[in-house]
Amino acid sequence: MRRAALAAVLLVMAPMVVGAVALRSSYAGDPGDGTRTRGRDAIWLGHAWVDGRKGESDLDAFAARVRETGIHDLYVHAGPLEHDGTLPAARYPKARWLVDGVHRRLPRVRVQAWLGDKLATEGPRGLRLERPATRSAMVESARGVLARGGFDGVHFDLEPMPSGNRHFLELLDAVRPVTRARGATLSVAAHQIDPVPRLHSAAGKIAGHPKWWSQAYFGQVAKRVDQIAVMSYDTSMPLESLYGGYVAQQASLALEVTPKDTDLLMGLPFFQTESMGHHGSAETVKAAVRGVRLGLGRTDRHREHFGVALYVDFTARDRDWAAYDKDWN
């Protein structure tokens, strides 16, 4: 019985050990030249920027902080969307002030409206993309923030999104003519890609949570947008080396299927929490940036439409900014 128990433990542990060795190996090496910012980075900003809590002095300080970096896009939280896809204009009363203020201080920086909601994929409450009326309302919400808020683009963050969801693709197909007509950007926050084939399917059945997308589905989303930002954090990795290796792998997988003219951004964890899904001591900006550079250098070193996305402004520490400045800019 002891031998049987030991065999069972080894059967479970062996794939984990092999995976850890592979990720640690992925974190080794020298990223080399040509693996730093292309001036296409982004940062997610909280709702305080459009609801009146932030003022001129805040904007002056923020502009001074990012002026000499590669940040080119701001994803400003203008939602959340209602579960029926609508978005009251009262949610973003200071949008025009923000957009105009950013353009005066940072002429090359774009301000995108970050629109999100919880999807009804794990419970009865939430936004239902399968309803045509909901998708139509979301298209009008996108049109509204561009017209009334003066935003330079629309950024969708809809979670949890199962891999293969065709209604999300239909939404993107419907919104893109709206953004193109105004010369605006369409971008999305994307789930991580299966680190091993079909993991999204197994995880969905076992945990009931759509953690990953297939690489093929990621590519289908990427070709429908101008910019795609991978939420490459909340990975459950316990060590910096494993997390960095995982980010390197994610960058390579994403680079393989993202069109050359679509901006691919890899998320950096500018936040600190301790949970089963996120270990702050492991998921550091330093490890993420090194992983991003390694993945870029191995897969498509000369790609120009590439960058990082910082999540999120209101939890960022000085040392997070310092690591971004030193290791990426």
Backbone torsions as a table, in degrees:
resi	resn	phi	psi	omega
1	MET	NA	-36.3	178.0
2	ARG	-64.7	-41.2	179.2
3	ARG	-64.7	-38.6	179.0
4	ALA	-65.8	-41.1	178.7
5	ALA	-64.8	-42.5	179.0
6	LEU	-63.3	-41.6	178.8
7	ALA	-62.1	-39.1	179.4
8	ALA	-65.2	-42.1	178.7
9	VAL	-62.7	-44.8	179.9
10	LEU	-63.8	-36.4	179.8
11	LEU	-63.0	-37.6	179.3
12	VAL	-76.8	-41.7	-173.0
13	MET	-77.0	-30.7	-174.5
14	ALA	-56.0	-50.1	179.1
15	PRO	-61.4	-34.1	179.5
16	MET	-66.9	-41.2	179.5
17	VAL	-66.2	-44.4	179.0
18	VAL	-61.2	-43.1	179.3
19	GLY	-63.5	-42.4	179.8
20	ALA	-63.6	-41.3	177.8
21	VAL	-62.9	-41.2	180.0
22	ALA	-64.2	-43.0	-180.0
23	LEU	-67.5	-40.7	178.1
24	ARG	-62.8	-38.5	177.6
25	SER	-66.4	-35.6	179.9
26	SER	-66.5	-21.9	-178.6
27	TYR	-88.3	-5.9	-177.7
28	ALA	-87.4	159.8	175.6
29	GLY	106.4	179.2	-178.5
30	ASP	-111.4	121.5	179.7
31	PRO	-59.3	-32.6	177.2
32	GLY	80.7	-178.7	-179.1
33	ASP	-70.5	158.2	175.2
34	GLY	76.4	18.7	-179.0
35	THR	-122.5	40.7	175.3
36	ARG	-121.5	-173.0	-170.7
37	THR	-55.2	143.4	172.5
38	ARG	-105.1	8.2	-178.1
39	GLY	75.3	28.1	-179.2
40	ARG	-124.6	25.7	-176.8
41	ASP	-78.4	168.6	-179.2
42	ALA	-142.8	165.8	173.9
43	ILE	-143.8	138.5	173.3
44	TRP	-83.1	131.9	-179.8
45	LEU	-118.4	143.8	-176.9
46	GLY	-74.2	173.6	-174.0
47	HIS	-68.2	-19.6	-177.9
48	ALA	-59.4	-20.1	-179.4
49	TRP	-75.7	-16.8	-177.7
50	VAL	-123.0	1.0	-178.2
51	ASP	-109.6	5.0	175.5
52	GLY	104.5	-7.5	-178.6
53	ARG	-76.7	-24.1	178.7
54	LYS	-99.6	148.9	-178.9
55	GLY	-130.8	-168.5	-175.6
56	GLU	-59.7	-41.5	-178.7
57	SER	-65.4	-36.5	177.0
58	ASP	-64.1	-42.1	-178.9
59	LEU	-68.7	-37.5	176.0
60	ASP	-60.2	-45.3	-178.2
61	ALA	-66.4	-41.3	179.6
62	PHE	-64.8	-44.4	179.8
63	ALA	-60.3	-41.4	178.5
64	ALA	-64.3	-33.8	-178.1
65	ARG	-70.5	-37.4	-173.1
66	VAL	-102.3	-6.1	-171.9
67	ARG	-57.5	-40.0	-176.6
68	GLU	-96.7	17.4	179.6
69	THR	-106.1	-175.7	178.7
70	GLY	-89.5	9.6	-176.7
71	ILE	-69.2	126.2	-176.5
72	HIS	-123.1	-18.7	-177.8
73	ASP	-134.3	140.1	174.1
74	LEU	-115.4	122.6	174.7
75	TYR	-96.6	100.0	-173.0
76	VAL	-99.6	123.8	-176.2
77	HIS	-64.9	109.6	-179.4
78	ALA	-110.0	-4.5	-179.2
79	GLY	-94.6	-145.3	3.3
80	PRO	-77.8	158.9	172.5
81	LEU	-66.0	151.1	168.2
82	GLU	-70.2	160.5	-178.8
83	HIS	-63.7	-18.2	177.7
84	ASP	-91.4	5.5	176.8
85	GLY	92.6	-6.0	-179.8
86	THR	-82.2	163.7	-179.9
87	LEU	-145.3	105.0	178.1
88	PRO	-62.5	136.5	179.4
89	ALA	-62.6	-22.8	178.6
90	ALA	-64.3	-13.2	178.9
91	ARG	-72.3	-22.6	-175.5
92	TYR	-134.2	59.8	-174.2
93	PRO	-65.5	-26.4	-177.8
94	LYS	-102.7	19.6	-176.9
95	ALA	-61.2	-46.2	-179.0
96	ARG	-61.2	-41.5	177.8
97	TRP	-58.9	-44.9	-178.1
98	LEU	-65.6	-50.9	-176.4
99	VAL	-60.1	-46.9	179.9
100	ASP	-64.1	-40.2	-179.6
101	GLY	-66.0	-39.9	176.8
102	VAL	-64.8	-44.6	-178.2
103	HIS	-62.9	-34.3	178.0
104	ARG	-70.0	-40.9	-175.0
105	ARG	-86.3	-34.6	-176.1
106	LEU	-132.5	78.0	-170.8
107	PRO	-57.6	-27.5	-176.2
108	ARG	-90.8	-5.2	-175.6
109	VAL	-89.4	135.7	177.2
110	ARG	-98.3	146.6	179.2
111	VAL	-115.5	114.9	-178.3
112	GLN	-107.5	145.7	177.4
113	ALA	-83.4	116.6	178.7
114	TRP	-84.7	110.7	-177.6
115	LEU	-115.4	122.5	-179.1
116	GLY	-145.2	169.7	173.9
117	ASP	-169.3	158.4	174.1
118	LYS	-76.9	131.0	178.2
119	LEU	-85.0	148.8	179.2
120	ALA	-84.4	58.5	-179.6
121	THR	-103.9	-12.1	-179.5
122	GLU	-127.7	7.1	-179.1
123	GLY	-171.3	177.7	-174.9
124	PRO	-75.7	-21.3	-176.1
125	ARG	-103.3	140.1	178.2
126	GLY	141.3	-180.0	-179.5
127	LEU	-79.4	136.5	-177.7
128	ARG	-113.3	100.1	-178.9
129	LEU	-65.9	-21.2	-178.2
130	GLU	-70.6	-11.7	179.8
131	ARG	-89.8	119.4	179.9
132	PRO	-56.0	-36.9	-179.4
133	ALA	-64.5	-35.5	178.6
134	THR	-67.9	-44.3	179.2
135	ARG	-64.3	-39.4	178.2
136	SER	-62.6	-40.2	178.2
137	ALA	-65.2	-35.8	178.8
138	MET	-67.9	-36.0	175.3
139	VAL	-61.6	-44.3	179.4
140	GLU	-68.0	-33.7	176.4
141	SER	-63.9	-41.0	177.0
142	ALA	-63.7	-43.3	179.0
143	ARG	-61.8	-39.5	-178.0
144	GLY	-66.3	-44.4	-178.4
145	VAL	-68.0	-30.5	176.9
146	LEU	-69.6	-42.1	-176.8
147	ALA	-78.0	-48.5	-175.0
148	ARG	-85.1	-37.2	-178.0
149	GLY	-87.3	-18.0	-179.6
150	GLY	74.6	16.8	-178.0
151	PHE	-65.3	156.5	179.1
152	ASP	-90.6	-2.7	-179.0
153	GLY	-177.4	175.4	179.1
154	VAL	-126.3	131.1	-178.6
155	HIS	-121.5	113.7	-179.7
156	PHE	-94.0	133.3	173.9
157	ASP	-132.6	96.8	-175.3
158	LEU	-118.8	118.1	-174.5
159	GLU	-138.8	155.4	-11.8
160	PRO	-80.3	132.9	-174.4
161	MET	-104.7	111.8	178.6
162	PRO	-64.8	144.4	174.6
163	SER	-60.4	138.1	177.2
164	GLY	87.2	3.9	-178.7
165	ASN	-63.8	106.9	-175.8
166	ARG	-73.1	-24.1	-179.0
167	HIS	-69.8	-29.4	175.0
168	PHE	-66.6	-41.3	177.4
169	LEU	-63.4	-39.9	178.2
170	GLU	-63.5	-38.9	177.3
171	LEU	-62.1	-47.4	-179.2
172	LEU	-62.2	-40.2	177.7
173	ASP	-62.5	-32.0	-179.0
174	ALA	-81.4	-31.3	-177.8
175	VAL	-81.4	-31.6	-172.6
176	ARG	-60.1	-39.8	175.9
177	PRO	-60.6	-31.2	179.2
178	VAL	-67.6	-46.3	-179.6
179	THR	-69.5	-39.4	-179.9
180	ARG	-64.3	-37.4	-179.2
181	ALA	-62.6	-27.0	-180.0
182	ARG	-102.7	5.3	-177.4
183	GLY	65.9	29.1	-177.0
184	ALA	-100.9	166.1	-178.5
185	THR	-95.6	140.4	172.3
186	LEU	-112.8	121.7	-179.0
187	SER	-136.1	162.3	-179.9
188	VAL	-140.8	152.7	166.8
189	ALA	-91.7	129.1	-172.5
190	ALA	-114.8	146.8	172.7
191	HIS	-67.0	163.5	175.2
192	GLN	-69.4	161.9	-178.1
193	ILE	-96.8	145.2	177.0
194	ASP	-45.2	116.5	175.0
195	PRO	-69.4	-24.5	170.1
196	VAL	-131.8	147.4	-175.6
197	PRO	-54.6	137.2	174.1
198	ARG	69.2	12.2	179.4
199	LEU	-63.7	-33.8	-179.4
200	HIS	-59.8	-37.1	-178.9
201	SER	-69.6	-45.2	-179.9
202	ALA	-66.1	-43.0	-179.2
203	ALA	-64.8	-38.2	179.3
204	GLY	-63.2	-38.5	-179.4
205	LYS	-74.1	-37.9	-176.1
206	ILE	-80.8	-49.0	-175.0
207	ALA	-98.0	-16.9	-178.1
208	GLY	70.1	20.1	-177.8
209	HIS	-130.4	123.3	-177.9
210	PRO	-78.2	81.0	-175.8
211	LYS	-74.1	-40.9	-173.9
212	TRP	-120.1	159.6	168.6
213	TRP	-108.1	152.6	169.6
214	SER	-68.3	155.3	178.7
215	GLN	-62.3	-36.0	179.9
216	ALA	-65.2	-42.4	-179.7
217	TYR	-67.7	-39.2	176.0
218	PHE	-55.8	-44.4	178.8
219	GLY	-63.6	-36.3	178.1
220	GLN	-64.5	-39.9	177.4
221	VAL	-67.8	-45.5	-175.4
222	ALA	-59.6	-35.4	-177.4
223	LYS	-77.1	-8.1	-179.5
224	ARG	-99.5	-2.0	-175.5
225	VAL	-129.1	169.0	175.9
226	ASP	-88.6	-21.9	-173.4
227	GLN	-154.6	135.4	179.1
228	ILE	-132.7	127.7	-176.6
229	ALA	-114.5	117.7	-179.2
230	VAL	-79.2	127.1	176.2
231	MET	-79.8	72.4	-172.9
232	SER	-87.1	59.4	175.8
233	TYR	-151.2	-180.0	-172.1
234	ASP	56.3	56.1	-173.1
235	THR	-103.7	-8.3	-176.3
236	SER	70.7	5.5	-179.5
237	MET	-69.0	134.3	-175.0
238	PRO	-90.1	-13.4	-176.1
239	LEU	-131.0	149.6	178.7
240	GLU	-57.6	-43.3	-176.6
241	SER	-63.7	-38.1	179.0
242	LEU	-71.7	-40.7	178.5
243	TYR	-64.3	-45.8	179.3
244	GLY	-61.7	-40.0	177.2
245	GLY	-65.2	-37.2	178.0
246	TYR	-64.7	-43.1	178.6
247	VAL	-64.0	-39.2	177.0
248	ALA	-59.9	-43.3	178.4
249	GLN	-64.2	-43.3	179.9
250	GLN	-62.6	-41.4	178.8
251	ALA	-61.8	-42.8	179.6
252	SER	-64.7	-45.0	179.9
253	LEU	-61.3	-41.7	-179.3
254	ALA	-69.7	-40.7	179.5
255	LEU	-61.0	-34.8	-176.9
256	GLU	-64.4	-25.8	-173.3
257	VAL	-122.1	1.2	179.6
258	THR	-91.2	128.1	179.2
259	PRO	-55.2	148.1	-176.1
260	LYS	-61.3	-28.1	-177.7
261	ASP	-96.1	8.8	174.3
262	THR	-102.0	130.3	176.8
263	ASP	-68.9	124.4	175.0
264	LEU	-107.9	120.5	179.9
265	LEU	-118.8	138.5	177.8
266	MET	-105.1	129.1	-175.7
267	GLY	-69.4	141.0	174.5
268	LEU	-113.9	135.8	-175.9
269	PRO	-82.5	89.8	174.8
270	PHE	-90.4	45.8	179.2
271	PHE	-150.3	162.8	-175.0
272	GLN	-133.1	112.7	171.9
273	THR	-139.9	161.0	175.5
274	GLU	-126.5	113.7	179.7
275	SER	-155.5	-179.8	176.6
276	MET	-62.5	-29.7	-176.8
277	GLY	-92.3	-16.9	-175.5
278	HIS	-145.3	117.8	176.1
279	HIS	-110.1	108.6	-175.2
280	GLY	-59.5	-29.6	179.8
281	SER	-71.2	-21.9	-179.8
282	ALA	-98.4	-44.6	-176.8
283	GLU	-86.2	76.9	-179.9
284	THR	-100.5	158.4	176.6
285	VAL	-63.1	-40.2	179.8
286	LYS	-58.2	-47.3	-179.6
287	ALA	-66.6	-39.8	-179.6
288	ALA	-64.3	-45.5	-179.0
289	VAL	-64.0	-42.5	177.6
290	ARG	-61.4	-41.9	177.4
291	GLY	-62.6	-43.2	177.7
292	VAL	-59.4	-45.8	-178.6
293	ARG	-65.5	-39.7	178.2
294	LEU	-64.3	-45.3	179.1
295	GLY	-63.0	-41.3	178.1
296	LEU	-64.1	-46.7	-177.4
297	GLY	-63.3	-34.1	-178.2
298	ARG	-80.9	-26.9	-168.2
299	THR	-107.5	-44.3	-175.8
300	ASP	-159.0	67.2	-171.4
301	ARG	-54.8	-34.0	-172.8
302	HIS	-96.5	7.7	180.0
303	ARG	-65.7	129.8	-178.6
304	GLU	-89.7	-35.2	-177.0
305	HIS	-83.3	70.7	-173.9
306	PHE	-152.4	147.3	178.1
307	GLY	-172.2	-164.5	177.4
308	VAL	-126.3	157.0	178.6
309	ALA	-126.9	126.9	-172.4
310	LEU	-94.9	123.3	179.1
311	TYR	-122.6	111.0	12.5
312	VAL	-147.6	162.5	-170.5
313	ASP	-63.3	-39.2	-171.0
314	PHE	-80.2	-2.6	173.7
315	THR	-117.3	1.4	-176.4
316	ALA	-67.9	138.5	176.0
317	ARG	-105.0	163.8	178.3
318	ASP	-58.0	-38.2	-177.7
319	ARG	-70.9	-25.6	174.2
320	ASP	-67.4	-47.6	177.5
321	TRP	-61.4	-40.8	-178.6
322	ALA	-62.2	-41.2	179.1
323	ALA	-66.7	-40.9	176.9
324	TYR	-61.1	-46.0	-178.6
325	ASP	-64.3	-46.9	-173.5
326	LYS	-72.6	-43.3	-170.7
327	ASP	-95.0	-14.8	-176.5
328	TRP	-121.5	-39.8	-177.5
329	ASN	-79.3	NA	NA
